[in-house]
Amino acid sequence: MQAFKEIALDEIKVDALNNDMERKRLDEPEWRAFQVASLFDIKIGKSIDGNKVDKESGRIAYVTRRESNNGLDGFIAGGKGLLNEEYPVITIGNETAEPFVQGYPFFTGTKVNILIPKEALSKHVLLFIACCLRMHKSKYSYCYTVNSTRLRQQKILLPAGEDGQPDYVFMEQYMKQIEAGILRDYLCLRRDIGAVPEQMR
């Protein structure tokens, strides 16, 4: 029954997202280059040695330069002085150059860059920007890392409004549109395998 309640909530979420937005296309807006440093303050993680911490018994995410699983490398316990409490933010590992959006407080080490928006941005906007950052990943490597200096100088293409500034409204709506599509596909799959009660079909 709990699973059915969750599916019903997903249905409501899909309907709300569909009703709350116009369909957006990536070729609609004008795209402009923006320097990362103009949009974000960049800091590096605290000095936490991942080889010396228990990653299984803690309760707070430990984010590293991994290329998958949102950079998550376990859950640890640590002092408040080491905790990154600003969120949502984007994290990018030095060597892997893989951007992820962190929506909760987290711990991380010194090989991870933390991009803190200069103005409050939603998770959806940051997910859009993370995709744009990912387009530059191939230029970085273990020999040419994406350190904070290079990251500040990096330029990325973003949708721009008539005022020439980033069009955050477009980014928000576009990512919500993507999210609604994924949820819709999930619900269709659940129906196909018979996981949804007849009255909800």
C-alpha positions as protocol buffer text, in pm:
chain_id: "A"
residue {
  index: 1
  type: MET
  ca { x: 0 y: 0 z: 0 }
}
residue {
  index: 2
  type: GLN
  ca { x: 290 y: 239 z: 75 }
}
residue {
  index: 3
  type: ALA
  ca { x: 422 y: 183 z: -278 }
}
residue {
  index: 4
  type: PHE
  ca { x: 79 y: 272 z: -419 }
}
residue {
  index: 5
  type: LYS
  ca { x: 74 y: 595 z: -215 }
}
residue {
  index: 6
  type: GLU
  ca { x: 417 y: 687 z: -353 }
}
residue {
  index: 7
  type: ILE
  ca { x: 298 y: 622 z: -708 }
}
residue {
  index: 8
  type: ALA
  ca { x: -8 y: 842 z: -648 }
}
residue {
  index: 9
  type: LEU
  ca { x: 220 y: 1121 z: -526 }
}
residue {
  index: 10
  type: ASP
  ca { x: 435 y: 1080 z: -837 }
}
residue {
  index: 11
  type: GLU
  ca { x: 121 y: 1112 z: -1052 }
}
residue {
  index: 12
  type: ILE
  ca { x: 35 y: 1437 z: -876 }
}
residue {
  index: 13
  type: LYS
  ca { x: 390 y: 1565 z: -922 }
}
residue {
  index: 14
  type: VAL
  ca { x: 389 y: 1488 z: -1296 }
}
residue {
  index: 15
  type: ASP
  ca { x: 54 y: 1665 z: -1340 }
}
residue {
  index: 16
  type: ALA
  ca { x: 175 y: 1967 z: -1142 }
}
residue {
  index: 17
  type: LEU
  ca { x: 493 y: 1992 z: -1347 }
}
residue {
  index: 18
  type: ASN
  ca { x: 304 y: 1958 z: -1673 }
}
residue {
  index: 19
  type: ASN
  ca { x: 51 y: 2225 z: -1575 }
}
residue {
  index: 20
  type: ASP
  ca { x: 314 y: 2462 z: -1437 }
}
residue {
  index: 21
  type: MET
  ca { x: 526 y: 2510 z: -1747 }
}
residue {
  index: 22
  type: GLU
  ca { x: 537 y: 2573 z: -2115 }
}
residue {
  index: 23
  type: ARG
  ca { x: 724 y: 2324 z: -2332 }
}
residue {
  index: 24
  type: LYS
  ca { x: 1081 y: 2446 z: -2374 }
}
residue {
  index: 25
  type: ARG
  ca { x: 1332 y: 2378 z: -2653 }
}
residue {
  index: 26
  type: LEU
  ca { x: 1707 y: 2433 z: -2633 }
}
residue {
  index: 27
  type: ASP
  ca { x: 1704 y: 2626 z: -2960 }
}
residue {
  index: 28
  type: GLU
  ca { x: 1459 y: 2886 z: -2825 }
}
residue {
  index: 29
  type: PRO
  ca { x: 1690 y: 3117 z: -2629 }
}
residue {
  index: 30
  type: GLU
  ca { x: 2004 y: 3298 z: -2734 }
}
residue {
  index: 31
  type: TRP
  ca { x: 2314 y: 3134 z: -2585 }
}
residue {
  index: 32
  type: ARG
  ca { x: 2602 y: 3336 z: -2444 }
}
residue {
  index: 33
  type: ALA
  ca { x: 2938 y: 3256 z: -2285 }
}
residue {
  index: 34
  type: PHE
  ca { x: 2970 y: 3325 z: -1913 }
}
residue {
  index: 35
  type: GLN
  ca { x: 3281 y: 3294 z: -1701 }
}
residue {
  index: 36
  type: VAL
  ca { x: 3227 y: 3052 z: -1414 }
}
residue {
  index: 37
  type: ALA
  ca { x: 3376 y: 3305 z: -1169 }
}
residue {
  index: 38
  type: SER
  ca { x: 3101 y: 3554 z: -1260 }
}
residue {
  index: 39
  type: LEU
  ca { x: 2832 y: 3309 z: -1148 }
}
residue {
  index: 40
  type: PHE
  ca { x: 2993 y: 3121 z: -860 }
}
residue {
  index: 41
  type: ASP
  ca { x: 3226 y: 3161 z: -567 }
}
residue {
  index: 42
  type: ILE
  ca { x: 3462 y: 2864 z: -565 }
}
residue {
  index: 43
  type: LYS
  ca { x: 3618 y: 2700 z: -264 }
}
residue {
  index: 44
  type: ILE
  ca { x: 3784 y: 2365 z: -207 }
}
residue {
  index: 45
  type: GLY
  ca { x: 3682 y: 2098 z: 41 }
}
residue {
  index: 46
  type: LYS
  ca { x: 3824 y: 2057 z: 388 }
}
residue {
  index: 47
  type: SER
  ca { x: 4123 y: 1838 z: 465 }
}
residue {
  index: 48
  type: ILE
  ca { x: 3960 y: 1499 z: 525 }
}
residue {
  index: 49
  type: ASP
  ca { x: 4166 y: 1186 z: 461 }
}
residue {
  index: 50
  type: GLY
  ca { x: 3928 y: 937 z: 303 }
}
residue {
  index: 51
  type: ASN
  ca { x: 4158 y: 648 z: 395 }
}
residue {
  index: 52
  type: LYS
  ca { x: 4125 y: 725 z: 765 }
}
residue {
  index: 53
  type: VAL
  ca { x: 3751 y: 768 z: 807 }
}
residue {
  index: 54
  type: ASP
  ca { x: 3476 y: 513 z: 862 }
}
residue {
  index: 55
  type: LYS
  ca { x: 3249 y: 547 z: 557 }
}
residue {
  index: 56
  type: GLU
  ca { x: 2981 y: 305 z: 675 }
}
residue {
  index: 57
  type: SER
  ca { x: 2861 y: 412 z: 1017 }
}
residue {
  index: 58
  type: GLY
  ca { x: 2821 y: 789 z: 970 }
}
residue {
  index: 59
  type: ARG
  ca { x: 2509 y: 977 z: 871 }
}
residue {
  index: 60
  type: ILE
  ca { x: 2635 y: 1258 z: 648 }
}
residue {
  index: 61
  type: ALA
  ca { x: 2739 y: 1217 z: 283 }
}
residue {
  index: 62
  type: TYR
  ca { x: 3109 y: 1208 z: 203 }
}
residue {
  index: 63
  type: VAL
  ca { x: 3153 y: 1346 z: -150 }
}
residue {
  index: 64
  type: THR
  ca { x: 3475 y: 1275 z: -339 }
}
residue {
  index: 65
  type: ARG
  ca { x: 3608 y: 1302 z: -696 }
}
residue {
  index: 66
  type: ARG
  ca { x: 3433 y: 984 z: -803 }
}
residue {
  index: 67
  type: GLU
  ca { x: 3272 y: 994 z: -1148 }
}
residue {
  index: 68
  type: SER
  ca { x: 2948 y: 822 z: -1050 }
}
residue {
  index: 69
  type: ASN
  ca { x: 2680 y: 808 z: -780 }
}
residue {
  index: 70
  type: ASN
  ca { x: 2681 y: 1187 z: -741 }
}
residue {
  index: 71
  type: GLY
  ca { x: 3037 y: 1165 z: -609 }
}
residue {
  index: 72
  type: LEU
  ca { x: 2915 y: 981 z: -300 }
}
residue {
  index: 73
  type: ASP
  ca { x: 3181 y: 766 z: -131 }
}
residue {
  index: 74
  type: GLY
  ca { x: 2997 y: 668 z: 186 }
}
residue {
  index: 75
  type: PHE
  ca { x: 2857 y: 833 z: 496 }
}
residue {
  index: 76
  type: ILE
  ca { x: 3083 y: 960 z: 771 }
}
residue {
  index: 77
  type: ALA
  ca { x: 3078 y: 1141 z: 1103 }
}
residue {
  index: 78
  type: GLY
  ca { x: 3285 y: 1453 z: 1140 }
}
residue {
  index: 79
  type: GLY
  ca { x: 3321 y: 1782 z: 1320 }
}
residue {
  index: 80
  type: LYS
  ca { x: 3090 y: 2070 z: 1234 }
}
residue {
  index: 81
  type: GLY
  ca { x: 3392 y: 2275 z: 1127 }
}
residue {
  index: 82
  type: LEU
  ca { x: 3452 y: 2033 z: 839 }
}
residue {
  index: 83
  type: LEU
  ca { x: 3090 y: 2025 z: 722 }
}
residue {
  index: 84
  type: ASN
  ca { x: 2980 y: 2208 z: 406 }
}
residue {
  index: 85
  type: GLU
  ca { x: 2645 y: 2352 z: 505 }
}
residue {
  index: 86
  type: GLU
  ca { x: 2573 y: 2568 z: 198 }
}
residue {
  index: 87
  type: TYR
  ca { x: 2345 y: 2399 z: -54 }
}
residue {
  index: 88
  type: PRO
  ca { x: 2241 y: 2342 z: -322 }
}
residue {
  index: 89
  type: VAL
  ca { x: 2587 y: 2370 z: -478 }
}
residue {
  index: 90
  type: ILE
  ca { x: 2787 y: 2203 z: -756 }
}
residue {
  index: 91
  type: THR
  ca { x: 3090 y: 1989 z: -675 }
}
residue {
  index: 92
  type: ILE
  ca { x: 3362 y: 1903 z: -927 }
}
residue {
  index: 93
  type: GLY
  ca { x: 3649 y: 1663 z: -859 }
}
residue {
  index: 94
  type: ASN
  ca { x: 3992 y: 1792 z: -965 }
}
residue {
  index: 95
  type: GLU
  ca { x: 4100 y: 1497 z: -1178 }
}
residue {
  index: 96
  type: THR
  ca { x: 3766 y: 1363 z: -1294 }
}
residue {
  index: 97
  type: ALA
  ca { x: 3607 y: 1704 z: -1375 }
}
residue {
  index: 98
  type: GLU
  ca { x: 3263 y: 1546 z: -1322 }
}
residue {
  index: 99
  type: PRO
  ca { x: 3008 y: 1800 z: -1191 }
}
residue {
  index: 100
  type: PHE
  ca { x: 2735 y: 1698 z: -947 }
}
residue {
  index: 101
  type: VAL
  ca { x: 2466 y: 1891 z: -763 }
}
residue {
  index: 102
  type: GLN
  ca { x: 2462 y: 1849 z: -385 }
}
residue {
  index: 103
  type: GLY
  ca { x: 2127 y: 1925 z: -223 }
}
residue {
  index: 104
  type: TYR
  ca { x: 2221 y: 1852 z: 139 }
}
residue {
  index: 105
  type: PRO
  ca { x: 2506 y: 1926 z: 381 }
}
residue {
  index: 106
  type: PHE
  ca { x: 2810 y: 1710 z: 304 }
}
residue {
  index: 107
  type: PHE
  ca { x: 3173 y: 1643 z: 382 }
}
residue {
  index: 108
  type: THR
  ca { x: 3443 y: 1642 z: 117 }
}
residue {
  index: 109
  type: GLY
  ca { x: 3820 y: 1655 z: 74 }
}
residue {
  index: 110
  type: THR
  ca { x: 4066 y: 1904 z: -74 }
}
residue {
  index: 111
  type: LYS
  ca { x: 4054 y: 1753 z: -423 }
}
residue {
  index: 112
  type: VAL
  ca { x: 3694 y: 1868 z: -474 }
}
residue {
  index: 113
  type: ASN
  ca { x: 3587 y: 2215 z: -590 }
}
residue {
  index: 114
  type: ILE
  ca { x: 3265 y: 2355 z: -447 }
}
residue {
  index: 115
  type: LEU
  ca { x: 3076 y: 2605 z: -667 }
}
residue {
  index: 116
  type: ILE
  ca { x: 2856 y: 2829 z: -454 }
}
residue {
  index: 117
  type: PRO
  ca { x: 2608 y: 3040 z: -656 }
}
residue {
  index: 118
  type: LYS
  ca { x: 2652 y: 3415 z: -616 }
}
residue {
  index: 119
  type: GLU
  ca { x: 2272 y: 3438 z: -608 }
}
residue {
  index: 120
  type: ALA
  ca { x: 2022 y: 3182 z: -482 }
}
residue {
  index: 121
  type: LEU
  ca { x: 1964 y: 2920 z: -753 }
}
residue {
  index: 122
  type: SER
  ca { x: 1737 y: 2617 z: -740 }
}
residue {
  index: 123
  type: LYS
  ca { x: 1848 y: 2256 z: -775 }
}
residue {
  index: 124
  type: HIS
  ca { x: 1695 y: 2247 z: -1125 }
}
residue {
  index: 125
  type: VAL
  ca { x: 1897 y: 2547 z: -1243 }
}
residue {
  index: 126
  type: LEU
  ca { x: 2216 y: 2397 z: -1100 }
}
residue {
  index: 127
  type: LEU
  ca { x: 2145 y: 2067 z: -1275 }
}
residue {
  index: 128
  type: PHE
  ca { x: 2121 y: 2255 z: -1605 }
}
residue {
  index: 129
  type: ILE
  ca { x: 2449 y: 2438 z: -1539 }
}
residue {
  index: 130
  type: ALA
  ca { x: 2617 y: 2111 z: -1434 }
}
residue {
  index: 131
  type: CYS
  ca { x: 2527 y: 1966 z: -1777 }
}
residue {
  index: 132
  type: CYS
  ca { x: 2688 y: 2269 z: -1943 }
}
residue {
  index: 133
  type: LEU
  ca { x: 3000 y: 2229 z: -1731 }
}
residue {
  index: 134
  type: ARG
  ca { x: 3016 y: 1861 z: -1825 }
}
residue {
  index: 135
  type: MET
  ca { x: 3059 y: 1961 z: -2191 }
}
residue {
  index: 136
  type: HIS
  ca { x: 3414 y: 2076 z: -2102 }
}
residue {
  index: 137
  type: LYS
  ca { x: 3511 y: 1762 z: -1913 }
}
residue {
  index: 138
  type: SER
  ca { x: 3720 y: 1612 z: -2195 }
}
residue {
  index: 139
  type: LYS
  ca { x: 3982 y: 1887 z: -2178 }
}
residue {
  index: 140
  type: TYR
  ca { x: 4077 y: 1790 z: -1822 }
}
residue {
  index: 141
  type: SER
  ca { x: 4275 y: 1488 z: -1702 }
}
residue {
  index: 142
  type: TYR
  ca { x: 4497 y: 1365 z: -1421 }
}
residue {
  index: 143
  type: CYS
  ca { x: 4778 y: 1564 z: -1585 }
}
residue {
  index: 144
  type: TYR
  ca { x: 4568 y: 1877 z: -1643 }
}
residue {
  index: 145
  type: THR
  ca { x: 4325 y: 1895 z: -1354 }
}
residue {
  index: 146
  type: VAL
  ca { x: 4026 y: 2124 z: -1316 }
}
residue {
  index: 147
  type: ASN
  ca { x: 4167 y: 2312 z: -1017 }
}
residue {
  index: 148
  type: SER
  ca { x: 3993 y: 2617 z: -875 }
}
residue {
  index: 149
  type: THR
  ca { x: 4206 y: 2861 z: -1077 }
}
residue {
  index: 150
  type: ARG
  ca { x: 4123 y: 2697 z: -1410 }
}
residue {
  index: 151
  type: LEU
  ca { x: 3762 y: 2657 z: -1308 }
}
residue {
  index: 152
  type: ARG
  ca { x: 3724 y: 3028 z: -1236 }
}
residue {
  index: 153
  type: GLN
  ca { x: 3853 y: 3109 z: -1583 }
}
residue {
  index: 154
  type: GLN
  ca { x: 3638 y: 2847 z: -1757 }
}
residue {
  index: 155
  type: LYS
  ca { x: 3362 y: 2984 z: -1980 }
}
residue {
  index: 156
  type: ILE
  ca { x: 3038 y: 2797 z: -2037 }
}
residue {
  index: 157
  type: LEU
  ca { x: 2749 y: 2858 z: -2276 }
}
residue {
  index: 158
  type: LEU
  ca { x: 2415 y: 2927 z: -2110 }
}
residue {
  index: 159
  type: PRO
  ca { x: 2073 y: 3050 z: -2228 }
}
residue {
  index: 160
  type: ALA
  ca { x: 2054 y: 3428 z: -2193 }
}
residue {
  index: 161
  type: GLY
  ca { x: 1763 y: 3664 z: -2157 }
}
residue {
  index: 162
  type: GLU
  ca { x: 1705 y: 3995 z: -2336 }
}
residue {
  index: 163
  type: ASP
  ca { x: 1915 y: 4167 z: -2068 }
}
residue {
  index: 164
  type: GLY
  ca { x: 2214 y: 3951 z: -2159 }
}
residue {
  index: 165
  type: GLN
  ca { x: 2212 y: 3776 z: -1822 }
}
residue {
  index: 166
  type: PRO
  ca { x: 2163 y: 3400 z: -1768 }
}
residue {
  index: 167
  type: ASP
  ca { x: 1800 y: 3300 z: -1822 }
}
residue {
  index: 168
  type: TYR
  ca { x: 1748 y: 3104 z: -1503 }
}
residue {
  index: 169
  type: VAL
  ca { x: 1371 y: 3081 z: -1559 }
}
residue {
  index: 170
  type: PHE
  ca { x: 1427 y: 2894 z: -1886 }
}
residue {
  index: 171
  type: MET
  ca { x: 1681 y: 2660 z: -1721 }
}
residue {
  index: 172
  type: GLU
  ca { x: 1442 y: 2587 z: -1434 }
}
residue {
  index: 173
  type: GLN
  ca { x: 1149 y: 2508 z: -1661 }
}
residue {
  index: 174
  type: TYR
  ca { x: 1356 y: 2301 z: -1901 }
}
residue {
  index: 175
  type: MET
  ca { x: 1491 y: 2076 z: -1625 }
}
residue {
  index: 176
  type: LYS
  ca { x: 1145 y: 2040 z: -1470 }
}
residue {
  index: 177
  type: GLN
  ca { x: 1024 y: 1930 z: -1812 }
}
residue {
  index: 178
  type: ILE
  ca { x: 1298 y: 1664 z: -1823 }
}
residue {
  index: 179
  type: GLU
  ca { x: 1209 y: 1553 z: -1470 }
}
residue {
  index: 180
  type: ALA
  ca { x: 841 y: 1522 z: -1557 }
}
residue {
  index: 181
  type: GLY
  ca { x: 930 y: 1308 z: -1860 }
}
residue {
  index: 182
  type: ILE
  ca { x: 1141 y: 1071 z: -1648 }
}
residue {
  index: 183
  type: LEU
  ca { x: 865 y: 1039 z: -1389 }
}
residue {
  index: 184
  type: ARG
  ca { x: 611 y: 973 z: -1663 }
}
residue {
  index: 185
  type: ASP
  ca { x: 828 y: 694 z: -1807 }
}
residue {
  index: 186
  type: TYR
  ca { x: 869 y: 547 z: -1460 }
}
residue {
  index: 187
  type: LEU
  ca { x: 495 y: 542 z: -1400 }
}
residue {
  index: 188
  type: CYS
  ca { x: 433 y: 380 z: -1740 }
}
residue {
  index: 189
  type: LEU
  ca { x: 685 y: 110 z: -1653 }
}
residue {
  index: 190
  type: ARG
  ca { x: 519 y: 47 z: -1318 }
}
residue {
  index: 191
  type: ARG
  ca { x: 184 y: 9 z: -1495 }
}
residue {
  index: 192
  type: ASP
  ca { x: 334 y: -228 z: -1751 }
}
residue {
  index: 193
  type: ILE
  ca { x: 461 y: -461 z: -1481 }
}
residue {
  index: 194
  type: GLY
  ca { x: 131 y: -448 z: -1293 }
}
residue {
  index: 195
  type: ALA
  ca { x: 256 y: -247 z: -995 }
}
residue {
  index: 196
  type: VAL
  ca { x: -22 y: 9 z: -1015 }
}
residue {
  index: 197
  type: PRO
  ca { x: -374 y: -72 z: -894 }
}
residue {
  index: 198
  type: GLU
  ca { x: -647 y: -84 z: -1160 }
}
residue {
  index: 199
  type: GLN
  ca { x: -822 y: 227 z: -1026 }
}
residue {
  index: 200
  type: MET
  ca { x: -503 y: 433 z: -1078 }
}
residue {
  index: 201
  type: ARG
  ca { x: -451 y: 329 z: -1443 }
}
